[in-house]
Amino acid sequence: MGKDFYDICYEVLSHYLHFPDVADTFKSIKDGIKLLIDYPTNDFEYQTQKDKIITYIQMARIDNVIYQYHESHSVFIPLPMRKKLNQDTRDELCVELEIAVSILKLKGIHQVIKHQYAGVSDDVLSGELLGCDMTVFDDNMYIYTGIY
């Protein structure tokens, strides 16, 4: 699978914009994609946009059932020791931004499924969605999502 999984999630979301919560998540994903496309290529641009990027990542985590499940169930993601976002290098913050956008895509799919099957447990559904894929963000870094 890989990034294609998240692209499919994004495509599916575009067909459920009649649900206000899904439409809001879709807009947030589009904002994140724009930040990734326009990501700073030098240190000066990075310093001027850093706060905006950090705010986006923090907002993507708030009220995100997928992120909350990930944090409470210690889903394995092999990354360097976590520090505060404002201490991240330009490349580290870019990876955090990519993760935030991917987790938002999973949140949107979660919302769509909950609209169709309201009785499904949030924890079970979140665990299933996190366990669906391994995403390769570049040739050297693998972000594994899944329950271990």
C-alpha positions in Angstrom: 0.0 0.0 0.0 2.0 3.1 1.2 0.9 6.7 0.5 -1.7 5.3 -2.0 -3.8 4.2 1.0 -4.0 7.8 2.3 -4.7 9.1 -1.2 -7.6 6.7 -1.4 -8.9 7.9 1.9 -8.8 11.4 0.7 -10.6 10.5 -2.5 -13.3 8.7 -0.5 -13.8 11.7 1.8 -14.5 13.9 -1.2 -17.7 11.9 -1.8 -19.1 12.6 1.7 -18.9 16.3 2.0 -22.6 16.5 2.8 -21.6 15.6 6.4 -20.5 18.9 8.0 -17.8 17.2 10.2 -16.4 15.4 7.2 -16.4 18.6 5.1 -14.5 20.4 8.0 -11.9 17.6 8.1 -11.6 17.6 4.3 -10.9 21.4 4.5 -8.3 20.8 7.2 -6.6 18.2 5.0 -6.5 20.5 2.0 -4.9 23.2 4.2 -2.3 20.7 5.3 -1.6 19.6 1.8 -1.1 23.3 0.8 1.3 23.7 3.7 3.2 20.7 2.4 3.3 21.9 -1.1 4.5 25.4 0.0 6.8 24.0 2.7 9.8 26.3 3.4 12.9 25.4 1.4 15.3 27.6 3.4 15.9 28.6 7.0 14.5 32.1 6.6 11.2 30.9 5.2 11.1 28.2 7.8 11.5 30.7 10.7 8.7 32.9 9.2 6.3 30.0 8.7 7.2 27.8 11.6 4.5 29.0 14.0 1.8 28.6 11.4 2.9 25.0 10.7 3.1 24.2 14.4 -0.3 25.6 15.0 -1.7 23.5 12.2 -0.2 20.3 13.6 -1.5 21.1 17.1 -5.0 21.8 15.6 -4.9 18.6 13.7 -4.4 16.7 16.9 -7.2 18.3 18.9 -10.4 16.3 19.0 -8.9 13.8 16.6 -10.1 10.3 17.7 -7.3 8.6 15.7 -4.5 10.7 17.3 -6.0 10.2 20.8 -6.2 6.4 20.2 -2.6 6.4 19.0 -1.4 8.3 22.1 -3.4 6.3 24.6 -2.6 2.9 23.2 1.1 3.4 22.4 0.8 2.5 18.7 4.4 1.9 17.6 5.9 4.6 15.4 9.7 4.4 15.4 10.8 8.0 15.4 13.6 9.8 17.3 12.9 10.7 20.9 10.0 13.1 20.9 10.6 16.7 21.8 8.5 19.8 21.5 7.4 20.8 18.0 9.1 24.2 18.4 12.4 22.4 18.9 12.1 20.5 15.6 14.4 21.1 12.7 12.9 22.0 9.4 13.0 18.4 8.2 11.6 17.0 11.5 8.7 19.4 11.4 8.0 18.4 7.8 7.6 14.8 8.9 5.3 15.9 11.7 3.2 17.8 9.2 3.0 14.8 6.9 1.9 12.6 9.8 -0.7 15.2 10.9 -2.2 15.2 7.4 -2.2 11.4 7.2 -3.9 11.1 10.6 -6.5 13.7 9.5 -7.3 11.5 6.5 -7.8 8.6 8.8 -10.0 10.8 11.0 -12.1 11.6 8.0 -12.6 8.0 7.1 -13.4 7.3 10.7 -16.1 10.0 10.5 -17.6 8.6 7.3 -17.7 5.1 8.8 -19.4 6.4 12.0 -22.0 8.1 9.9 -22.8 4.8 8.2 -22.4 2.5 11.2 -22.9 4.6 14.3 -22.7 1.6 16.7 -19.1 0.8 15.9 -16.7 1.5 18.8 -14.4 4.4 18.3 -11.5 2.5 19.8 -12.0 -0.6 17.7 -12.4 1.5 14.5 -9.4 3.7 15.3 -7.3 0.6 16.0 -8.4 -1.0 12.7 -7.6 2.2 10.7 -4.2 2.6 12.3 -3.4 -1.0 11.6 -4.3 -0.8 7.9 -1.1 0.5 6.5 2.6 1.3 6.6 3.4 4.7 5.1 6.8 5.5 3.5 7.5 9.2 3.8 10.8 9.0 2.1 13.5 6.5 1.1 15.0 6.4 4.6 12.2 6.8 7.1 9.4 4.4 7.6 6.4 5.3 9.8 4.7 2.2 10.9 1.1 2.4 12.1 -0.4 -0.6 13.8 -1.0 -2.1 17.2 1.9 -4.1 18.7 
